[in-house]
Amino acid sequence: MRRTGVADLPLHGGRAPRWLFQRMVRLARALVELMALEFGVEEILRRLADPYWFQAFGCVLGFDWHSSGLTTTVCGALKEAVAP
């Protein structure tokens, strides 16, 4: 069966609130450290490359599932989380 349809997702302007982004960074740091210990770096990269897993990870970090900018915000949080 072929599935067709339309999804109307809003395009949000602006930025994630600073308080939310700071929490996302702290949570991303904790999760990446734990995943590195449990599964290794290669598994982290494999999972981040999976678009469904990445979207779910963004939701776990606290970003709204249907908000535009999830990819950019999650990548920014990860960048700050793993920075030396």
Chimera marker file (.cmm) of the C-alpha trace (Angstrom):
<marker_set name="trace">
<marker id="1" x="0.000" y="0.000" z="0.000" r="1" g="1" b="0" radius="0.5"/>
<marker id="2" x="1.353" y="3.374" z="-0.960" r="1" g="1" b="0" radius="0.5"/>
<marker id="3" x="1.111" y="6.065" z="1.690" r="1" g="1" b="0" radius="0.5"/>
<marker id="4" x="0.692" y="9.644" z="0.638" r="1" g="1" b="0" radius="0.5"/>
<marker id="5" x="-0.261" y="12.768" z="2.437" r="1" g="1" b="0" radius="0.5"/>
<marker id="6" x="0.799" y="16.138" z="3.621" r="1" g="1" b="0" radius="0.5"/>
<marker id="7" x="2.460" y="17.136" z="6.861" r="1" g="1" b="0" radius="0.5"/>
<marker id="8" x="2.285" y="20.760" z="7.872" r="1" g="1" b="0" radius="0.5"/>
<marker id="9" x="5.277" y="21.535" z="10.085" r="1" g="1" b="0" radius="0.5"/>
<marker id="10" x="5.785" y="25.107" z="11.286" r="1" g="1" b="0" radius="0.5"/>
<marker id="11" x="8.984" y="26.998" z="10.595" r="1" g="1" b="0" radius="0.5"/>
<marker id="12" x="9.998" y="28.742" z="13.795" r="1" g="1" b="0" radius="0.5"/>
<marker id="13" x="12.212" y="31.784" z="13.850" r="1" g="1" b="0" radius="0.5"/>
<marker id="14" x="14.658" y="32.801" z="16.527" r="1" g="1" b="0" radius="0.5"/>
<marker id="15" x="16.730" y="30.660" z="18.845" r="1" g="1" b="0" radius="0.5"/>
<marker id="16" x="16.255" y="28.058" z="21.519" r="1" g="1" b="0" radius="0.5"/>
<marker id="17" x="15.954" y="29.780" z="24.907" r="1" g="1" b="0" radius="0.5"/>
<marker id="18" x="19.372" y="30.071" z="26.591" r="1" g="1" b="0" radius="0.5"/>
<marker id="19" x="18.207" y="28.188" z="29.697" r="1" g="1" b="0" radius="0.5"/>
<marker id="20" x="17.002" y="25.282" z="27.538" r="1" g="1" b="0" radius="0.5"/>
<marker id="21" x="20.163" y="25.194" z="25.456" r="1" g="1" b="0" radius="0.5"/>
<marker id="22" x="22.358" y="25.105" z="28.577" r="1" g="1" b="0" radius="0.5"/>
<marker id="23" x="20.343" y="22.156" z="29.902" r="1" g="1" b="0" radius="0.5"/>
<marker id="24" x="20.621" y="20.435" z="26.536" r="1" g="1" b="0" radius="0.5"/>
<marker id="25" x="24.410" y="20.817" z="26.635" r="1" g="1" b="0" radius="0.5"/>
<marker id="26" x="24.651" y="19.350" z="30.143" r="1" g="1" b="0" radius="0.5"/>
<marker id="27" x="22.375" y="16.432" z="29.296" r="1" g="1" b="0" radius="0.5"/>
<marker id="28" x="24.149" y="15.778" z="25.974" r="1" g="1" b="0" radius="0.5"/>
<marker id="29" x="27.499" y="15.716" z="27.797" r="1" g="1" b="0" radius="0.5"/>
<marker id="30" x="26.234" y="13.186" z="30.330" r="1" g="1" b="0" radius="0.5"/>
<marker id="31" x="24.626" y="10.966" z="27.680" r="1" g="1" b="0" radius="0.5"/>
<marker id="32" x="27.635" y="11.018" z="25.342" r="1" g="1" b="0" radius="0.5"/>
<marker id="33" x="30.000" y="10.162" z="28.205" r="1" g="1" b="0" radius="0.5"/>
<marker id="34" x="27.774" y="7.272" z="29.255" r="1" g="1" b="0" radius="0.5"/>
<marker id="35" x="27.353" y="6.013" z="25.697" r="1" g="1" b="0" radius="0.5"/>
<marker id="36" x="31.121" y="6.185" z="25.112" r="1" g="1" b="0" radius="0.5"/>
<marker id="37" x="31.723" y="4.050" z="28.198" r="1" g="1" b="0" radius="0.5"/>
<marker id="38" x="28.997" y="1.543" z="27.358" r="1" g="1" b="0" radius="0.5"/>
<marker id="39" x="29.210" y="1.302" z="23.560" r="1" g="1" b="0" radius="0.5"/>
<marker id="40" x="32.293" y="3.160" z="22.295" r="1" g="1" b="0" radius="0.5"/>
<marker id="41" x="32.748" y="6.122" z="19.989" r="1" g="1" b="0" radius="0.5"/>
<marker id="42" x="31.969" y="4.217" z="16.783" r="1" g="1" b="0" radius="0.5"/>
<marker id="43" x="28.515" y="3.314" z="18.094" r="1" g="1" b="0" radius="0.5"/>
<marker id="44" x="27.825" y="6.937" z="19.055" r="1" g="1" b="0" radius="0.5"/>
<marker id="45" x="28.649" y="8.028" z="15.510" r="1" g="1" b="0" radius="0.5"/>
<marker id="46" x="26.571" y="5.210" z="13.998" r="1" g="1" b="0" radius="0.5"/>
<marker id="47" x="23.569" y="6.242" z="16.063" r="1" g="1" b="0" radius="0.5"/>
<marker id="48" x="23.978" y="9.964" z="15.371" r="1" g="1" b="0" radius="0.5"/>
<marker id="49" x="23.990" y="9.125" z="11.645" r="1" g="1" b="0" radius="0.5"/>
<marker id="50" x="20.553" y="7.482" z="11.928" r="1" g="1" b="0" radius="0.5"/>
<marker id="51" x="17.999" y="10.261" z="11.266" r="1" g="1" b="0" radius="0.5"/>
<marker id="52" x="15.280" y="8.638" z="13.376" r="1" g="1" b="0" radius="0.5"/>
<marker id="53" x="17.632" y="8.128" z="16.316" r="1" g="1" b="0" radius="0.5"/>
<marker id="54" x="18.974" y="11.676" z="15.934" r="1" g="1" b="0" radius="0.5"/>
<marker id="55" x="15.448" y="13.127" z="15.983" r="1" g="1" b="0" radius="0.5"/>
<marker id="56" x="14.617" y="11.089" z="19.082" r="1" g="1" b="0" radius="0.5"/>
<marker id="57" x="17.884" y="12.191" z="20.725" r="1" g="1" b="0" radius="0.5"/>
<marker id="58" x="16.914" y="15.822" z="20.122" r="1" g="1" b="0" radius="0.5"/>
<marker id="59" x="13.585" y="15.169" z="21.828" r="1" g="1" b="0" radius="0.5"/>
<marker id="60" x="15.332" y="13.494" z="24.778" r="1" g="1" b="0" radius="0.5"/>
<marker id="61" x="17.507" y="16.595" z="25.124" r="1" g="1" b="0" radius="0.5"/>
<marker id="62" x="14.342" y="18.657" z="25.436" r="1" g="1" b="0" radius="0.5"/>
<marker id="63" x="13.782" y="20.132" z="21.987" r="1" g="1" b="0" radius="0.5"/>
<marker id="64" x="10.233" y="20.046" z="20.622" r="1" g="1" b="0" radius="0.5"/>
<marker id="65" x="9.855" y="17.217" z="18.083" r="1" g="1" b="0" radius="0.5"/>
<marker id="66" x="8.123" y="19.341" z="15.444" r="1" g="1" b="0" radius="0.5"/>
<marker id="67" x="10.180" y="22.512" z="15.809" r="1" g="1" b="0" radius="0.5"/>
<marker id="68" x="12.384" y="23.607" z="12.975" r="1" g="1" b="0" radius="0.5"/>
<marker id="69" x="16.014" y="23.884" z="13.958" r="1" g="1" b="0" radius="0.5"/>
<marker id="70" x="16.283" y="20.611" z="15.882" r="1" g="1" b="0" radius="0.5"/>
<marker id="71" x="19.290" y="19.471" z="13.828" r="1" g="1" b="0" radius="0.5"/>
<marker id="72" x="21.153" y="22.752" z="14.240" r="1" g="1" b="0" radius="0.5"/>
<marker id="73" x="20.350" y="23.019" z="17.936" r="1" g="1" b="0" radius="0.5"/>
<marker id="74" x="21.324" y="19.417" z="18.729" r="1" g="1" b="0" radius="0.5"/>
<marker id="75" x="24.574" y="19.746" z="16.768" r="1" g="1" b="0" radius="0.5"/>
<marker id="76" x="25.362" y="22.964" z="18.641" r="1" g="1" b="0" radius="0.5"/>
<marker id="77" x="24.634" y="21.319" z="21.991" r="1" g="1" b="0" radius="0.5"/>
<marker id="78" x="26.818" y="18.327" z="21.086" r="1" g="1" b="0" radius="0.5"/>
<marker id="79" x="29.614" y="20.626" z="19.933" r="1" g="1" b="0" radius="0.5"/>
<marker id="80" x="29.629" y="22.447" z="23.266" r="1" g="1" b="0" radius="0.5"/>
<marker id="81" x="29.170" y="19.213" z="25.212" r="1" g="1" b="0" radius="0.5"/>
<marker id="82" x="32.277" y="17.514" z="23.813" r="1" g="1" b="0" radius="0.5"/>
<marker id="83" x="34.499" y="20.601" z="23.578" r="1" g="1" b="0" radius="0.5"/>
<marker id="84" x="37.691" y="20.209" z="25.646" r="1" g="1" b="0" radius="0.5"/>
<link id1="1" id2="2" r="1" g="1" b="0" radius="0.2"/>
<link id1="2" id2="3" r="1" g="1" b="0" radius="0.2"/>
<link id1="3" id2="4" r="1" g="1" b="0" radius="0.2"/>
<link id1="4" id2="5" r="1" g="1" b="0" radius="0.2"/>
<link id1="5" id2="6" r="1" g="1" b="0" radius="0.2"/>
<link id1="6" id2="7" r="1" g="1" b="0" radius="0.2"/>
<link id1="7" id2="8" r="1" g="1" b="0" radius="0.2"/>
<link id1="8" id2="9" r="1" g="1" b="0" radius="0.2"/>
<link id1="9" id2="10" r="1" g="1" b="0" radius="0.2"/>
<link id1="10" id2="11" r="1" g="1" b="0" radius="0.2"/>
<link id1="11" id2="12" r="1" g="1" b="0" radius="0.2"/>
<link id1="12" id2="13" r="1" g="1" b="0" radius="0.2"/>
<link id1="13" id2="14" r="1" g="1" b="0" radius="0.2"/>
<link id1="14" id2="15" r="1" g="1" b="0" radius="0.2"/>
<link id1="15" id2="16" r="1" g="1" b="0" radius="0.2"/>
<link id1="16" id2="17" r="1" g="1" b="0" radius="0.2"/>
<link id1="17" id2="18" r="1" g="1" b="0" radius="0.2"/>
<link id1="18" id2="19" r="1" g="1" b="0" radius="0.2"/>
<link id1="19" id2="20" r="1" g="1" b="0" radius="0.2"/>
<link id1="20" id2="21" r="1" g="1" b="0" radius="0.2"/>
<link id1="21" id2="22" r="1" g="1" b="0" radius="0.2"/>
<link id1="22" id2="23" r="1" g="1" b="0" radius="0.2"/>
<link id1="23" id2="24" r="1" g="1" b="0" radius="0.2"/>
<link id1="24" id2="25" r="1" g="1" b="0" radius="0.2"/>
<link id1="25" id2="26" r="1" g="1" b="0" radius="0.2"/>
<link id1="26" id2="27" r="1" g="1" b="0" radius="0.2"/>
<link id1="27" id2="28" r="1" g="1" b="0" radius="0.2"/>
<link id1="28" id2="29" r="1" g="1" b="0" radius="0.2"/>
<link id1="29" id2="30" r="1" g="1" b="0" radius="0.2"/>
<link id1="30" id2="31" r="1" g="1" b="0" radius="0.2"/>
<link id1="31" id2="32" r="1" g="1" b="0" radius="0.2"/>
<link id1="32" id2="33" r="1" g="1" b="0" radius="0.2"/>
<link id1="33" id2="34" r="1" g="1" b="0" radius="0.2"/>
<link id1="34" id2="35" r="1" g="1" b="0" radius="0.2"/>
<link id1="35" id2="36" r="1" g="1" b="0" radius="0.2"/>
<link id1="36" id2="37" r="1" g="1" b="0" radius="0.2"/>
<link id1="37" id2="38" r="1" g="1" b="0" radius="0.2"/>
<link id1="38" id2="39" r="1" g="1" b="0" radius="0.2"/>
<link id1="39" id2="40" r="1" g="1" b="0" radius="0.2"/>
<link id1="40" id2="41" r="1" g="1" b="0" radius="0.2"/>
<link id1="41" id2="42" r="1" g="1" b="0" radius="0.2"/>
<link id1="42" id2="43" r="1" g="1" b="0" radius="0.2"/>
<link id1="43" id2="44" r="1" g="1" b="0" radius="0.2"/>
<link id1="44" id2="45" r="1" g="1" b="0" radius="0.2"/>
<link id1="45" id2="46" r="1" g="1" b="0" radius="0.2"/>
<link id1="46" id2="47" r="1" g="1" b="0" radius="0.2"/>
<link id1="47" id2="48" r="1" g="1" b="0" radius="0.2"/>
<link id1="48" id2="49" r="1" g="1" b="0" radius="0.2"/>
<link id1="49" id2="50" r="1" g="1" b="0" radius="0.2"/>
<link id1="50" id2="51" r="1" g="1" b="0" radius="0.2"/>
<link id1="51" id2="52" r="1" g="1" b="0" radius="0.2"/>
<link id1="52" id2="53" r="1" g="1" b="0" radius="0.2"/>
<link id1="53" id2="54" r="1" g="1" b="0" radius="0.2"/>
<link id1="54" id2="55" r="1" g="1" b="0" radius="0.2"/>
<link id1="55" id2="56" r="1" g="1" b="0" radius="0.2"/>
<link id1="56" id2="57" r="1" g="1" b="0" radius="0.2"/>
<link id1="57" id2="58" r="1" g="1" b="0" radius="0.2"/>
<link id1="58" id2="59" r="1" g="1" b="0" radius="0.2"/>
<link id1="59" id2="60" r="1" g="1" b="0" radius="0.2"/>
<link id1="60" id2="61" r="1" g="1" b="0" radius="0.2"/>
<link id1="61" id2="62" r="1" g="1" b="0" radius="0.2"/>
<link id1="62" id2="63" r="1" g="1" b="0" radius="0.2"/>
<link id1="63" id2="64" r="1" g="1" b="0" radius="0.2"/>
<link id1="64" id2="65" r="1" g="1" b="0" radius="0.2"/>
<link id1="65" id2="66" r="1" g="1" b="0" radius="0.2"/>
<link id1="66" id2="67" r="1" g="1" b="0" radius="0.2"/>
<link id1="67" id2="68" r="1" g="1" b="0" radius="0.2"/>
<link id1="68" id2="69" r="1" g="1" b="0" radius="0.2"/>
<link id1="69" id2="70" r="1" g="1" b="0" radius="0.2"/>
<link id1="70" id2="71" r="1" g="1" b="0" radius="0.2"/>
<link id1="71" id2="72" r="1" g="1" b="0" radius="0.2"/>
<link id1="72" id2="73" r="1" g="1" b="0" radius="0.2"/>
<link id1="73" id2="74" r="1" g="1" b="0" radius="0.2"/>
<link id1="74" id2="75" r="1" g="1" b="0" radius="0.2"/>
<link id1="75" id2="76" r="1" g="1" b="0" radius="0.2"/>
<link id1="76" id2="77" r="1" g="1" b="0" radius="0.2"/>
<link id1="77" id2="78" r="1" g="1" b="0" radius="0.2"/>
<link id1="78" id2="79" r="1" g="1" b="0" radius="0.2"/>
<link id1="79" id2="80" r="1" g="1" b="0" radius="0.2"/>
<link id1="80" id2="81" r="1" g="1" b="0" radius="0.2"/>
<link id1="81" id2="82" r="1" g="1" b="0" radius="0.2"/>
<link id1="82" id2="83" r="1" g="1" b="0" radius="0.2"/>
<link id1="83" id2="84" r="1" g="1" b="0" radius="0.2"/>
</marker_set>
